């Protein structure tokens, strides 16, 4: 998708250096993907201690063996 953005020259230069990219579009996409990944990770970490997961792998294995 084509988008026009106003990005400060010094910021885009830093992004280009940090990503090692010579292409601005590739650099911006890489940074945006990293940002999304970081936010998703933070949301998962916020759930720590709030979910109760039960290990029922042994029961599932038994059910699979019963089907054979």
C-alpha positions in Angstrom: 0.0 0.0 0.0 1.4 3.4 -0.9 1.3 6.0 1.8 2.8 9.4 2.1 4.4 10.1 5.5 6.3 13.0 7.0 9.2 11.5 8.9 12.0 13.6 10.4 15.1 13.2 8.3 17.3 12.3 11.3 14.8 9.7 12.5 14.7 7.9 9.1 18.5 8.0 8.9 18.7 6.4 12.3 16.2 3.7 11.2 18.1 3.1 8.0 21.4 2.7 10.0 19.8 0.5 12.7 18.1 -1.8 10.2 21.0 -1.9 7.8 18.6 -1.2 4.9 19.3 1.1 2.1 15.6 1.2 1.1 13.4 3.4 3.3 10.2 1.4 2.6 11.9 -1.8 3.7 13.3 -0.1 6.8 10.0 1.3 7.8 8.2 -2.0 7.3 10.8 -3.8 9.4 10.5 -1.3 12.2 6.6 -1.5 12.1 6.7 -5.3 12.2 9.0 -5.2 15.2 6.7 -2.8 16.9 3.7 -4.9 16.3 5.5 -8.0 17.6 6.6 -6.2 20.7 3.1 -5.0 21.5 1.7 -8.5 21.0 4.4 -9.9 23.3 3.5 -7.3 25.9 -0.2 -8.2 25.8 0.7 -11.9 26.3 3.0 -11.0 29.2 0.1 -9.0 30.8 -1.9 -12.2 30.9 0.7 -13.9 33.0 -0.9 -15.2 36.1 -4.4 -14.5 34.9 -5.0 -17.7 33.0 -5.3 -21.1 34.4 -4.2 -23.8 32.0 -4.5 -27.4 32.8 -2.0 -30.0 31.5 -4.3 -32.7 30.1 -1.8 -34.1 27.7 -1.8 -37.5 29.4 -5.6 -37.7 29.1 -5.5 -36.7 25.5 -2.8 -39.4 24.8 -5.0 -42.0 26.5 -8.0 -40.9 24.3 -5.9 -41.3 21.2 -4.7 -44.7 22.2 -8.3 -45.8 22.9 -9.2 -44.9 19.3 -6.7 -47.3 17.9 
